[in-house]
Amino acid sequence: MKIFKHSILILGLIVLQGCSKDVLNQTPDHVISENLVLNSVEKLDKLLAGTYNEVSRNTYLGRVLYKRAAVKGTDFRFVETTYNPRNYELIAYKYEESSNSSGSCEDLWIQSFKSINNLNLIINNIDAAEGNAAAKQEILGEALGLRGMVYFDLARTFAYPWIKAGASSQGLPLKLSSDEIVTERSNLGATYDQIISDMKSSLDLLEENSWDQGSTKYLTKTGVKALLARVYLYKQDWENALKYSKEVIASRGEDKLMGVNSYVFEDYNSESLFELSITSQNSLGSNGLGAQFDFKNGGQGDIIATQTFVDLLDAYEGDPRAALLEEDKEGTQHAFVKYINRSGGGGLSAHNIPVVRLSEMYLIAAEAAAHGAGGGEPEAQDFLNTLIENRTTDYSSNQATETGEALKERIAEERRRELALEGHGVYDYIRRGKDIIRPTDEHVNTGVDVSNLDIQATDNRTICPIPASEVEASGMQQTEGY
């Protein structure tokens, strides 16, 4: 049922629902909704397919979130090009967000709530829709899981991390109904409770994975468990982070990890737990991820690795991740090309977008155990070393033996190598309460007079302000510090 070409029918509805910047206050056109969407399982399924597409747009996972995560961290920088950096992207890079000039934050906020509004229509109307009961259960399970994921991405971008003030910190406005008007922000505890509730409800509805080739382009039971492991990691609930990551590992296993001779980011590779399908119909071309990091064949290539990151990749003998470094616009080998057009694909970004992979589960399990969950540090070392053994030809020299804080730092370092350009970057610094240090001599040739390179993890500019248009329209409370 989930064929993206059928989503064309629903795009008009999606645009009508999401074109206003006053996203949380908008009221869906119920006449259009009832006629086109709400009365049958088949039509709700098309709306779900269209929502997967909305999540993959350049204003959300298809560019903004992943690029922002990269350039606000320590391992990547902008380089001057004909097209970029654009001013709204430099605002993020330089930590110059403000309530009236929030860079790409406003686009991310709007696109996220467009997706939430569509998911709410599905969730609120699936029970009464005509159609097959099993199909209704599957659609509802996916919609709940996706809503939890979108709210999580909003939480880690627009709310201070759990480590700062825990549950009492500012959270998000929780819009859970298609016709609901929400202007009050919940606290962070309530926000995480809703995210976890959505994902657990999703688990109860989804069937076990088939693992057929391409099945992970939809949110599956294992994909939801992987996202839950990530959510609990950010919430610093180490026991649950370990629980769900271990369940995912048990269902896939070490043999599904890419190795030194098989580290290729092809669509639906062996590590895929959830990835967004990009086809010729929804390819973003020069606005997609591939074009941001690679300048070949007309790509923009305006994000390249710092020497700090290159040195990280050079630390292990035979590390396949180092082989992803290619020539960049400056003539050095600092272009990190993880996203490659599939053979015969059109455009500059004809590749799927990985959302969560098996290797992340090993790293989450290692970090949770290092914080005392499960078997503690010995178990943390085991999970970390399983991954390292698949990333070097000289395991004996690179095996992790650290303990205490050194072990936690080693895990964080491995996350930087393994999950680069996959939407983690600066978020890992923020959630761990670690300051971001960016040497001046590594951040050159940006085309601007760079400032604010170093930033404290507790600085308000590490997170996005609520868009001024939203605050003005609804009276919503602005983020503390803005």
C-alpha positions as CSV (number, residue, x, y, z in Angstrom):
1,M,0.0,0.0,0.0
2,K,2.9,2.3,0.7
3,I,3.9,3.5,-2.8
4,F,5.2,7.0,-2.9
5,K,4.0,7.8,-6.4
6,H,0.4,7.6,-5.0
7,S,1.2,10.5,-2.6
8,I,0.8,13.0,-5.5
9,L,-3.0,12.9,-4.8
10,I,-2.5,14.1,-1.3
11,L,0.1,16.9,-1.9
12,G,-2.6,19.5,-2.4
13,L,-4.0,18.7,1.0
14,I,-0.6,18.8,2.6
15,V,0.2,22.2,1.1
16,L,-3.2,23.6,2.2
17,Q,-2.6,22.3,5.7
18,G,0.9,23.6,6.1
19,C,1.3,26.8,4.1
20,S,0.6,29.1,7.0
21,K,3.5,30.0,9.3
22,D,1.0,30.1,12.2
23,V,1.3,26.3,12.3
24,L,0.0,25.4,15.7
25,N,-3.1,27.7,15.4
26,Q,-4.2,26.5,11.9
27,T,-7.5,24.7,11.6
28,P,-7.6,22.0,8.8
29,D,-10.1,22.4,6.1
30,H,-12.5,19.6,7.2
31,V,-14.4,19.5,3.9
32,I,-11.2,18.7,2.0
33,S,-10.1,16.3,4.8
34,E,-13.4,14.3,4.8
35,N,-13.6,14.1,1.0
36,L,-10.0,13.2,0.3
37,V,-8.6,11.6,3.4
38,L,-10.6,10.7,6.3
39,N,-13.2,8.3,5.0
40,S,-11.1,5.3,4.1
41,V,-8.0,3.3,5.1
42,E,-6.7,3.6,1.6
43,K,-6.8,7.4,1.6
44,L,-5.3,7.6,5.1
45,D,-2.5,5.3,3.9
46,K,-1.8,7.8,1.1
47,L,-1.6,10.6,3.6
48,L,0.9,8.5,5.6
49,A,3.0,8.0,2.5
50,G,2.9,11.7,1.8
51,T,4.0,12.4,5.4
52,Y,7.1,10.2,5.0
53,N,7.9,12.4,2.1
54,E,7.3,15.6,4.2
55,V,9.8,14.3,6.8
56,S,12.4,13.8,4.0
57,R,12.1,17.4,2.8
58,N,15.1,19.7,2.8
59,T,13.5,21.7,5.6
60,Y,13.7,18.7,7.9
61,L,15.7,15.5,7.7
62,G,16.6,16.0,4.1
63,R,18.9,18.8,4.8
64,V,18.3,21.3,7.7
65,L,18.6,19.1,10.8
66,Y,21.6,17.0,9.6
67,K,23.5,20.0,8.2
68,R,22.8,22.1,11.4
69,A,24.0,19.2,13.5
70,A,27.2,19.1,11.6
71,V,28.3,22.7,11.3
72,K,27.5,23.7,14.9
73,G,29.8,20.9,16.2
74,T,33.6,20.5,16.1
75,D,34.1,18.3,13.1
76,F,32.8,20.2,10.0
77,R,32.9,23.8,8.7
78,F,31.5,25.9,5.9
79,V,33.7,26.7,2.9
80,E,33.1,29.6,0.6
81,T,31.3,28.6,-2.6
82,T,29.4,30.2,-5.4
83,Y,26.1,29.3,-3.8
84,N,26.7,28.9,-0.1
85,P,27.0,29.4,2.8
86,R,23.7,31.2,2.7
87,N,23.0,33.7,5.4
88,Y,20.4,31.7,7.2
89,E,22.8,28.8,7.4
90,L,25.7,30.9,8.7
91,I,23.5,32.1,11.5
92,A,23.5,28.6,12.8
93,Y,27.2,28.0,12.2
94,K,28.2,31.2,14.0
95,Y,25.7,30.7,16.9
96,E,23.9,34.0,16.1
97,E,20.3,32.8,16.3
98,S,17.9,35.2,17.8
99,S,14.1,35.2,18.1
100,N,13.8,37.4,15.1
101,S,16.6,35.9,13.0
102,S,16.6,32.2,13.7
103,G,18.2,31.0,10.5
104,S,16.9,27.6,9.4
105,C,15.1,27.0,12.8
106,E,11.8,28.5,11.5
107,D,11.8,26.2,8.5
108,L,12.4,23.2,10.7
109,W,9.7,24.2,13.1
110,I,7.1,24.7,10.3
111,Q,8.0,21.5,8.5
112,S,7.9,19.5,11.6
113,F,4.4,20.7,12.6
114,K,3.2,20.2,9.0
115,S,4.1,16.5,9.5
116,I,2.5,16.4,12.9
117,N,-0.7,17.9,11.6
118,N,-0.9,15.2,8.9
119,L,-0.1,12.4,11.5
120,N,-2.8,13.8,13.8
121,L,-5.4,13.5,11.0
122,I,-4.4,9.9,10.6
123,I,-4.3,9.0,14.3
124,N,-7.6,10.8,15.1
125,N,-9.6,9.3,12.2
126,I,-8.2,5.8,11.5
127,D,-10.6,4.0,13.9
128,A,-13.7,5.3,12.0
129,A,-12.3,4.8,8.5
130,E,-13.6,2.1,6.3
131,G,-11.2,-0.7,5.5
132,N,-9.2,-3.7,6.5
133,A,-8.6,-3.9,10.3
134,A,-5.0,-5.2,9.9
135,A,-4.2,-2.3,7.6
136,K,-5.7,0.2,10.0
137,Q,-3.5,-1.2,12.8
138,E,-0.3,-0.9,10.7
139,I,-1.1,2.6,9.6
140,L,-1.8,3.7,13.2
141,G,1.3,2.1,14.5
142,E,3.5,3.8,11.9
143,A,1.8,7.2,12.4
144,L,2.2,7.1,16.2
145,G,5.9,6.1,15.9
146,L,6.5,8.9,13.4
147,R,4.8,11.5,15.6
148,G,7.0,10.5,18.5
149,M,10.1,10.8,16.3
150,V,9.1,14.3,15.0
151,Y,8.4,15.5,18.5
152,F,11.7,14.1,19.7
153,D,13.6,16.0,17.0
154,L,11.8,19.1,17.9
155,A,12.6,18.6,21.6
156,R,16.3,18.1,21.0
157,T,16.4,21.2,18.8
158,F,14.0,23.7,20.6
159,A,14.3,22.6,24.2
160,Y,17.2,22.5,26.6
161,P,18.6,19.0,27.2
162,W,17.6,16.8,30.0
163,I,21.0,17.2,31.7
164,K,20.4,20.9,32.3
165,A,17.2,20.9,34.4
166,G,15.5,17.5,33.9
167,A,11.8,17.2,33.7
168,S,11.1,20.8,34.9
169,S,12.8,22.4,31.9
170,Q,10.7,24.0,29.2
171,G,9.3,21.5,26.8
172,L,7.1,21.8,23.6
173,P,3.5,22.7,22.8
174,L,1.9,19.2,22.4
175,K,-0.6,19.3,19.6
176,L,-2.2,15.9,19.6
177,S,-5.4,16.6,17.6
178,S,-5.9,17.9,14.1
179,D,-8.5,20.5,15.3
180,E,-6.8,21.4,18.6
181,I,-5.3,24.9,19.2
182,V,-2.3,24.8,21.4
183,T,-0.4,27.8,22.7
184,E,1.1,26.6,26.0
185,R,4.4,24.8,26.3
186,S,4.5,21.7,28.4
187,N,7.5,21.0,30.6
188,L,10.3,18.7,29.3
189,G,9.0,15.8,31.4
190,A,5.6,15.9,29.8
191,T,7.2,16.2,26.3
192,Y,9.3,13.1,26.8
193,D,6.3,11.3,28.3
194,Q,4.3,11.9,25.2
195,I,7.1,10.9,22.9
196,I,7.6,7.6,24.8
197,S,3.9,7.0,25.0
198,D,3.5,7.4,21.2
199,M,6.4,5.1,20.5
200,K,5.3,2.4,23.0
201,S,1.8,2.5,21.6
202,S,3.4,2.1,18.2
203,L,5.2,-1.0,19.4
204,D,2.0,-2.6,20.6
205,L,0.5,-2.2,17.1
206,L,3.3,-3.0,14.7
207,E,4.1,-6.6,13.7
208,E,7.5,-8.1,13.9
209,N,9.9,-7.1,11.1
210,S,10.0,-9.1,7.8
211,W,13.5,-7.8,7.0
212,D,12.6,-8.0,3.3
213,Q,14.9,-5.8,1.2
214,G,13.5,-2.3,1.3
215,S,11.2,-2.9,4.3
216,T,13.0,-0.4,6.5
217,K,11.8,2.5,4.4
218,Y,8.8,2.3,6.7
219,L,8.9,2.6,10.4
220,T,8.9,-1.0,11.7
221,K,8.8,-2.5,15.2
222,T,12.5,-2.8,15.4
223,G,12.9,0.8,14.0
224,V,10.7,2.1,16.8
225,K,12.7,0.2,19.4
226,A,15.9,1.8,18.0
227,L,14.3,5.3,18.2
228,L,13.2,4.5,21.8
229,A,16.8,3.6,22.7
230,R,17.8,7.0,21.3
231,V,15.1,8.9,23.3
232,Y,16.0,7.2,26.5
233,L,19.7,8.0,25.9
234,Y,18.8,11.7,25.7
235,K,16.6,11.4,28.8
236,Q,19.5,9.8,30.6
237,D,17.4,6.8,31.4
238,W,20.3,4.4,31.1
239,E,18.5,1.2,32.0
240,N,15.8,1.7,29.3
241,A,18.4,2.9,26.7
242,L,20.3,-0.3,27.3
243,K,17.1,-2.4,27.2
244,Y,15.9,-1.3,23.8
245,S,19.3,-1.1,22.2
246,K,20.0,-4.7,23.3
247,E,16.6,-5.8,21.9
248,V,17.5,-4.3,18.5
249,I,21.0,-5.9,18.6
250,A,19.5,-9.3,19.5
251,S,17.1,-9.1,16.5
252,R,20.0,-8.3,14.0
253,G,23.3,-9.2,15.5
254,E,27.0,-8.5,14.9
255,D,27.0,-10.2,11.5
256,K,24.8,-7.4,10.2
257,L,27.4,-4.7,11.0
258,M,29.2,-3.3,8.0
259,G,32.9,-4.2,8.1
260,V,36.2,-2.9,6.9
261,N,35.5,-4.4,3.5
262,S,31.8,-3.6,3.3
263,Y,31.4,-0.1,4.6
264,V,29.2,1.3,1.9
265,F,26.2,3.5,2.3
266,E,24.0,1.8,-0.2
267,D,20.2,1.9,0.1
268,Y,18.9,-0.6,2.6
269,N,22.4,-1.9,3.6
270,S,22.7,-4.5,6.3
271,E,22.7,-1.9,9.2
272,S,19.5,-0.2,8.1
273,L,16.8,0.0,10.8
274,F,14.9,3.0,9.3
275,E,15.7,5.1,6.3
276,L,13.7,7.5,4.2
277,S,13.2,6.5,0.6
278,I,14.3,9.1,-2.0
279,T,13.2,8.5,-5.6
280,S,13.2,10.5,-8.8
281,Q,9.8,11.8,-7.7
282,N,11.0,13.3,-4.4
283,S,14.7,13.8,-4.9
284,L,15.8,17.2,-3.6
285,G,18.6,17.6,-6.2
286,S,21.0,20.4,-5.2
287,N,19.0,21.0,-1.9
288,G,19.6,17.4,-0.7
289,L,22.2,16.0,1.6
290,G,24.5,14.6,-1.1
291,A,24.9,18.0,-2.7
292,Q,25.8,19.7,0.6
293,F,28.9,17.6,1.2
294,D,30.1,16.7,-2.3
295,F,31.0,19.2,-5.0
296,K,31.3,16.7,-7.9
297,N,28.8,16.8,-10.8
298,G,27.4,20.2,-9.7
299,G,27.1,19.6,-6.0
300,Q,27.6,22.5,-3.6
301,G,30.1,20.8,-1.4
302,D,30.1,23.7,1.1
303,I,30.6,21.5,4.2
304,I,34.0,19.9,4.7
305,A,35.8,18.2,7.6
306,T,38.0,20.0,10.0
307,Q,41.5,18.7,10.6
308,T,40.3,17.5,14.0
309,F,37.9,15.1,12.3
310,V,40.4,14.0,9.7
311,D,42.8,13.1,12.6
312,L,40.0,11.1,14.3
313,L,39.6,9.0,11.1
314,D,43.3,8.5,10.8
315,A,43.6,7.0,14.3
316,Y,42.7,3.4,13.3
317,E,44.7,1.4,10.8
318,G,42.4,0.4,7.9
319,D,39.4,2.4,9.1
320,P,36.9,2.3,6.2
321,R,35.4,5.6,7.3
322,A,38.6,7.3,6.3
323,A,38.1,6.1,2.8
324,L,35.0,8.4,2.6
325,L,37.3,11.4,2.5
326,E,37.6,12.8,-1.0
327,E,38.9,16.0,-2.6
328,D,37.1,19.1,-1.6
329,K,36.8,22.6,-3.1
330,E,40.0,23.7,-1.5
331,G,42.0,20.9,-3.1
332,T,42.5,18.9,0.2
333,Q,41.0,15.5,1.1
334,H,38.4,16.9,3.5
335,A,35.2,16.3,1.7
336,F,33.4,13.5,3.7
337,V,31.2,11.9,1.1
338,K,28.9,9.5,2.9
339,Y,25.9,10.2,0.6
340,I,26.4,9.0,-3.0
341,N,23.9,9.0,-5.8
342,R,22.7,5.5,-6.6
343,S,23.8,4.1,-10.0
344,G,21.6,5.6,-12.8
345,G,19.9,8.0,-10.3
346,G,19.0,11.5,-11.3
347,G,19.9,14.7,-9.5
348,L,22.6,15.3,-6.9
349,S,20.8,13.7,-4.0
350,A,19.5,10.4,-5.4
351,H,20.2,8.4,-2.2
352,N,18.1,7.4,0.8
353,I,18.4,9.2,4.1
354,P,19.5,7.0,7.0
355,V,17.6,7.8,10.2
356,V,18.8,5.1,12.5
357,R,21.4,2.3,12.0
358,L,22.5,-0.8,13.9
359,S,25.9,0.7,14.7
360,E,24.2,3.4,16.7
361,M,22.6,0.7,18.9
362,Y,26.0,-0.7,19.9
363,L,27.1,2.9,20.8
364,I,24.0,3.5,22.8
365,A,24.3,0.2,24.6
366,A,28.0,1.0,25.4
367,E,27.2,4.5,26.7
368,A,24.3,3.3,28.8
369,A,26.4,0.5,30.4
370,A,29.3,3.0,31.0
371,H,26.8,5.0,33.1
372,G,26.1,1.9,35.3
373,A,23.3,0.1,33.5
374,G,23.3,-3.6,33.0
375,G,26.8,-5.1,33.4
376,G,28.5,-1.8,33.8
377,E,31.9,-1.0,32.3
378,P,32.8,-4.5,31.2
379,E,29.6,-4.7,29.1
380,A,30.2,-1.2,27.8
381,Q,33.7,-2.2,26.6
382,D,32.2,-5.3,24.9
383,F,29.6,-3.3,22.9
384,L,32.2,-0.7,22.0
385,N,34.8,-3.2,21.0
386,T,32.4,-5.1,18.8
387,L,32.0,-2.0,16.7
388,I,35.7,-1.1,16.7
389,E,36.6,-4.6,15.6
390,N,34.6,-4.0,12.5
391,R,36.2,-0.6,11.8
392,T,39.9,-1.4,11.8
393,T,42.4,-4.0,10.5
394,D,44.5,-3.7,13.7
395,Y,42.0,-4.4,16.4
396,S,44.6,-5.4,19.0
397,S,46.1,-1.9,18.9
398,N,42.8,0.0,19.0
399,Q,40.8,-2.1,21.5
400,A,39.0,0.0,24.1
401,T,40.3,-0.7,27.6
402,E,39.5,2.6,29.2
403,T,37.3,2.9,32.4
404,G,35.5,5.8,34.1
405,E,35.3,9.1,32.4
406,A,37.9,8.0,29.8
407,L,35.6,5.2,28.7
408,K,32.7,7.7,28.2
409,E,34.9,10.0,26.2
410,R,36.1,7.1,24.1
411,I,32.4,6.2,23.3
412,A,31.7,9.8,22.4
413,E,34.7,9.9,20.1
414,E,33.5,6.7,18.4
415,R,30.1,8.3,17.9
416,R,31.8,11.2,16.1
417,R,33.5,8.8,13.7
418,E,30.6,6.5,13.1
419,L,27.6,8.8,13.0
420,A,29.1,11.8,11.3
421,L,26.6,13.7,9.0
422,E,23.7,11.6,10.3
423,G,22.1,14.2,12.5
424,H,24.0,13.8,15.7
425,G,27.1,16.1,15.8
426,V,26.3,19.1,18.0
427,Y,23.4,17.3,19.7
428,D,25.8,14.8,21.3
429,Y,27.8,17.7,22.9
430,I,24.6,19.4,24.1
431,R,23.0,16.4,25.7
432,R,26.2,15.5,27.5
433,G,26.8,19.0,28.7
434,K,30.1,19.3,26.9
435,D,31.3,22.7,25.7
436,I,32.0,23.1,21.9
437,I,35.6,24.1,21.2
438,R,36.4,25.0,17.5
439,P,40.0,26.2,16.9
440,T,40.2,29.4,14.8
441,D,42.8,27.9,12.5
442,E,40.4,25.2,11.4
443,H,37.5,27.5,10.6
444,V,38.8,29.6,7.7
445,N,37.6,30.4,4.1
446,T,34.0,30.8,5.1
447,G,33.5,34.0,3.3
448,V,32.6,35.8,6.5
449,D,34.3,37.1,9.6
450,V,33.7,34.1,11.8
451,S,32.8,34.8,15.4
452,N,31.5,32.7,18.3
453,L,33.4,29.6,17.4
454,D,33.6,28.4,21.0
455,I,30.3,28.0,22.9
456,Q,29.3,26.6,26.3
457,A,26.9,23.7,26.3
458,T,24.5,25.6,28.5
459,D,24.4,28.6,26.2
460,N,20.9,29.4,24.9
461,R,22.3,29.6,21.4
462,T,22.9,25.8,21.3
463,I,19.2,25.4,20.8
464,C,16.7,27.1,18.6
465,P,14.3,29.9,19.6
466,I,10.6,29.4,18.9
467,P,10.0,31.3,15.6
468,A,9.0,34.9,16.2
469,S,6.0,34.5,13.9
470,E,4.7,31.7,16.1
471,V,5.2,33.7,19.3
472,E,3.5,36.8,17.8
473,A,0.6,34.8,16.4
474,S,-0.2,32.6,19.4
475,G,1.4,34.3,22.4
476,M,3.4,31.2,23.1
477,Q,6.2,31.6,25.6
478,Q,9.6,32.1,24.0
479,T,12.5,29.9,25.0
480,E,14.4,31.1,28.1
481,G,17.4,33.1,27.1
482,Y,15.9,34.6,23.9
